[in-house]
Each structure stands twice: as C-alpha cells, then as structure tokens.
Amino acid sequence: MKIFLKIVIICFVGCICSHQVLCQIDFSKDRNTLEFDSLFAGALKQKLWGNYSQAEELLLGSLKAKPLLPAVYYELSRVYLSMNRNGEAISAGLAAVRYDKSNEWYLLHVSKIYQIIGKKDSSLFFHELVVKLKPDKYEYKIRLAQLYYENQYFNRSLKVLKRLEHEYGLLNEIFFARYKNYLALNNNERCLETLKSALKKFPYETRYIGLLAEHYASMGKSDLALSYYNELLKLDPNNERAYLSLIDFYRNVGRQSEALVISKKFIFNSDFSFNNKIEILTSYLNDNKSFNSLKPELKNLLDSVVNYDPENSKSYLLESKFFLKDNKFNKALEVLESGIRKFGSDASILEQLLYVLSLKNDFDLMLSYAIDGISLHNDNPIIYLYGGIASYRLQRFSESLNLLNTGVRYTKGSRNLLVKYYSYLGEVYHATKDYSKSDMFFQSSLEIDPYNLVVLNNYSYYLSLRNEQLEKALTYIKRCISMEPKNYLFLDTYAWILFKQGKALQAMKKLDDAFALGGMNRPALLEHYCLILLALKKKDEAFKYYYKLKIAGKASEQMKAIFDFKE
C-alpha cells in the first residue's frame, strides 16, 4: 500500500513539472522562429564575449531562418566592423537600412563606417538622413555640424549652427563650434566677434579669454594678447593651459627671459602636472637656440623635475635627452642604465639606451641589451631592429637575419619601421651575397619611401659593384644628388657608376667635385680616384694618391696588388 502511494505521488509531481515546462513553450512560434531565437541570442552572447567568428557563424545561420530581418544585418555589420572587415560591414549595414529605413541606429552605424574608411560624403549623406528622420534631436544636428567641419564643409557647418542657435539659443557648444569654423576659414574678424560675444554671455568662461589671447597672438597683436593672458591668470591663477600658452607666446615673440620666468613658476609649482613640466622642458630641448643659450638654467629646471618625481621613468628619459643634446653620451648612458636597473621592464628606457649605444658604436653591449629586452618585450619591433643592426655590424649575419625577419612581423604596418627593416634586410642579404633577396628588400623599402637617401645611395652603389642595372643605379643616385647636391658621398657613388659605364673622364670630374666638398680625406674616394686615373692612363698621378693611402695605413689589398707594393 505504501509503495503504491509513493508511485501515485511521484506520477502526480511529474505531471505537474511537465505541465510547467510545457506552459513555458510558446506553441504559437513555428520551428524556424524557435531556431532563429536560439541562434540570434547565441550570436549576441558570443559578440558580447568578443568571440566574433562564432557570432558571425550564428548570425549567418539566423539569416537562413529569417532572411529579411534588419536587426540581424545590423548585428552582423557590427561584428564585421569589430573584425576590421569594413567592406562586409558596409554591405551588411546597408542591408539593414534597406529593410528598415526608419531606424536611426542603422543609419548612424552606416555613417560611422563610412567615416572610418574615409568616404566622407557617404558618411554625411547617411547622417543627414538621420537628422531628417529625427529633426527634434539636438545631438544629431550638432554632430552634423561637427561632421561638416571635419570634412571641411565649413559654410555648411555654419548654416547648421545658425539654425541651432535660432532653436536653442546661444550655447557654449555652438559658440565654440562656430569659432572653429571661422578659424578654419581664416576669418579673423568673425573669430574675434564670436569669442567676444561668447565672453559677453559667459563672462567667467576662461576658455574664451584664453582663445582671445591665443588668437591675438597668432595675429601678431602682442599687447592685446598679453592683456588677455594677464586677465586669464587673474581669474584663474592655476590655469595650466594658460601658463603653457603664455610660455609659447613669449618664446614665439623672442622674449626668452620672460618665457623662462613663467617656465620656472610652472615647474616649481608642486600642484602642477608632472607631464606638463616634462612637456615644457622637452620643448626647450627640441629647440637648439633655446638649449644653447639657456643650458645652465634648463639644467636647474631639469634637476627640479627629476627630484620632484624620481620614481617616474620619464625623469630618466628627460635627463638622458638633455645629456644627448649636450653630446655627453656617457652621461646619458649612465642615466639610462640606472633607469634600466630601476625600471627593468620599461621599453621606452631600453629603446633610448639602445639608441645611445648605436651612437657610441658599442654593438656588443647593444646586442646584449637587445637580447635581454626581447625576453621581456617579445613583440617590440624597435628592440628587434636594434638587435638586428648590432649583429649585422658585428658581422653575425645569421643572427641578424633571424632578429630582423622576426621583428618585422611586429611592425603593425608602420611605414617608418618597415623602411628601416627592409633597408637593413637588404644590407644583410648583400653582405651574405644573396643579391636577389637584397635587391628585393631595397626595392620594397623604396616603394614605401622613394626618397630615402641612404637606401638610394647604398643600393645604387651595390649595383655598380656588381656591374648590374647601371641605368637604374644612375637614376637612383641622381635622385639623391637632386636633394643633396653638395654631398660628396653621393657624388662619389655617381662617379663610380659612370666609371663602370666606361665614362672615366666624366667620373674623374665628379670626384673632383666631391674632393672640393670635403671628400679628399675619405679612403674610399681616394681609392676610386686612383682606379679612374689608371683607366685614364695617368699612372704617376694615380700613384701619388695611392701613396697618401699607404702613408695613412688605409691602402686596401686590391690597391697594393695593383701597384705591386710589397710589404
């Protein structure tokens, strides 16, 4: 009896549970709809977690279940945008708009993608549709004015701002946007009128006082600029931007002593930003005239900044830059090595240290630091590059190729870094006599930077040494000389190419020009001159130049063999 009762109870409870589950299922939904709901919800979850490939797969699956839903295309477009697949993002976004032209978010999204890929007019077109769709939304209209400004349609931007002013009154945002447009149009009268109107409405808005000061300064009206700077600092004595702008003002008008006074006030103020202090001193270090005339004062300011925050790695970088500027490489190295001991994982200090070692031609130490640095920063292309350069200069070519070929993968499309990597790969492959790869990398470097003087000169010289593609070599060296006509090294390469073309007399004249520009004491140039003189059957004169090389201990084995000189 008890067993039968338990069975009845279990069945009753089971029926209740089954009924509850069945009640949760909406039988009004067909199979496709249920499948769609599952796939779409899963896609949104994967997108939220950053699993974009999985999200894409689920969204494409949901499109099969419900092929005309704009929300799916919108989410798919957002996924493609996150994956940097901008073409597909545009296609999916346009599909969302096609199936629902009244959704502001779809239109805004498409406008954003077009802005990202640089199709400005298309971006504007879709944002204009948003404004037409939602004419009462201020944020869309002010954004339209901003887009017109960014795309250099300044008069259109001003028209939108005028309508906004009529609808919403004179707001700070409208004043500032109007000023930027007039500034871009170089309309000084309207700029000043806008700033003064803004200041009249907002008399304690220091931003407008500062802009008036800067604008008068840009117009060369120093007295008016200074009066507004003084007014600004009275109202807001701790306005850091005002100090920075005033320092620039004094320096630009040649009043260095006043600039230094303000700089000292800023740097000795313990409440002011450390980064801004670094910025001030960096600007002095980047100005040769200021650095040379104010060196003792700048050193005192530097010491103050370093003592203010000795635990900040930027202090070490700034101090090393000062010593580099002063040509005290050993002092700069000492500071940076101290920084490495303190901040072993700071890549910026290590990069600066490697740079200093390259200037000192200390390639053994440079390679050692680079190898240690790679163990900490195994995706830093600059450290790999310095390691590759050091091993190349040490003639450890296999190691150099390994470092360069690894590091180039981390350049992330940086044109400047790619030029350097390709040029050094060209050098190393030339040194190992793999000329096809050497030429390929030199060409790749020049495709990015067709006017890189070092690559143009070296590549053309290497071609002449091999007596190959001499017309190309001549074209490249002429490009160098067009940019630096008084560079005796370029003239030497030009002369050597002419010599290889059988134009010895023209080559000699080019080397005469190189000697007149200071190349007389360069062994390579003297050796070339000797060989050209021999080709012109001027053996006695050639021997005189050879003798100069011999006395200086710079004569090559090739030259000794030619002149039958016995040790």
ABEGO torsion letter per residue (X at the ends): XAAAAAAAAAAAAAAAAAAAAAAABBAABBAAAAAAAAAAAAAAAAAAAGBAAAAAAAAAAAAAABAABAAAAAAAAAAAAAAGBAAAAAAAAAAAAAABAABAAAAAAAAAAAAAAGBAAAAAAAAAAAAAABAABAAAAAAAAAAAAAAGBAAAAAAAAAAAAAAAEBBAAAAAAAAAAAAAAGBAAAAAAAAAAAAAABAABAAAAAAAAAAAAAAGBAAAAAAAAAAAAAABAABAAAAAAAAAAAAAAGBAAAAAAAAAAAAABAABBAAAAAAAAAAAAABAAAAAAAAAAAAAAAAAAAAABAABAAAAAAAAAAAAAAGBAAAAAAAAAAAAAABAABAAAAAAAAAAAAAAGBAAAAAAAAAAAAAABAABAAAAAAAAAAAAAAGBAAAAAAAAAAAAAAAGGBAAAAAAAAAAAAAAAAAAGBAAAAAAAAAAAAAABAABAAAAAAAAAAAAAAGBGAAAAAAAAAAAAAABAABAAAAAAAAAAAAAAGBAAAAAAAAAAAAAAGAAABAAAAAAAAAAAAAAGBAAAAAAAAAAAAAAGABBAAAAAAAGBBX
